[in-house]
Amino acid sequence: MQKGELLYEGKGKRLYKCEDENLLIAEFKDDLTANNAEKRSREEGKGALNAAISAQLFKLLEANGIKTHLVKRLDSTHQLVKKVSIIPIEVVVRNVATGSLTRRLGIADGTELPFVLVEFYLKNDDLGDPILNDEHCLLLNLVKDQETLDLLKEKGRKINKILKAFFANRKLDLIDFKVEFGIDANGEILLSDEISPDSCRFWDMDTRQKLDKDIFRLEDGSVKDAYEEVLKRINEERV
Ligand code: TMP
């Protein structure tokens, strides 16, 4: 598959046309951004790590009944994906309070939540990705109906259940994550974008060490060793 015209460039990926009009080529970039791209850096090899991690997790989710946009990996940083129209809602799923939840509601950092919390945020950098309730989503016509919102929440919870158990077997606590969904040519909702340490928080179960983008967000540190550790644990046999 040859890369065609560049269709879109985001903070972490580029999307290209290819010979098949129903498919796109996604390229994972080495760029790192935080705080709505106020903070920027670049780390050689980060894109390849995220591409590998995301592909493994999407395959795991497919095997467990979650339909995704992933067709196949092309090389270390490129994936062939189904063309979708992205629903402009960031679906955030949380098991433990940290990040913006602790800042917004004053819940102590590291508090285990009494139930899985699903939140919606508007995918709009100019507005700083504001939090949305269901009525905001309907008011802005982000989805066609309440049923679709309920489906997004259900998919978020199902993804969480699968990933939380998978990572627990590898001594990693899945703290929270963000996913995006798209609608394909048949009207089907597919998990899209990526799932990687850029979009998830992982804490080592024993040491509570952070193995995700918070290393960059909070400490300005290099993320590569942590992302390599996440990939290594994904590939480990069940413990
Ligand atoms: P938050 O605590 O900053 O709201 O982030 C919650 C989770 O969602 C965390 O795992 C990081 C992820 N996330 C993204 O991947 N992209 C975003 O734009 C935001 C706001 C969060």
Boltz pocket constraint, residues with backbone or C-beta under 6 A from the ligand:
constraints:
  - pocket:
      binder: B
      contacts: [[A, 90], [A, 92], [A, 93], [A, 98], [A, 99], [A, 100], [A, 101], [A, 121], [A, 129], [A, 176], [A, 177], [A, 178], [A, 198], [A, 199], [A, 200], [A, 201]]
      max_distance: 6.0
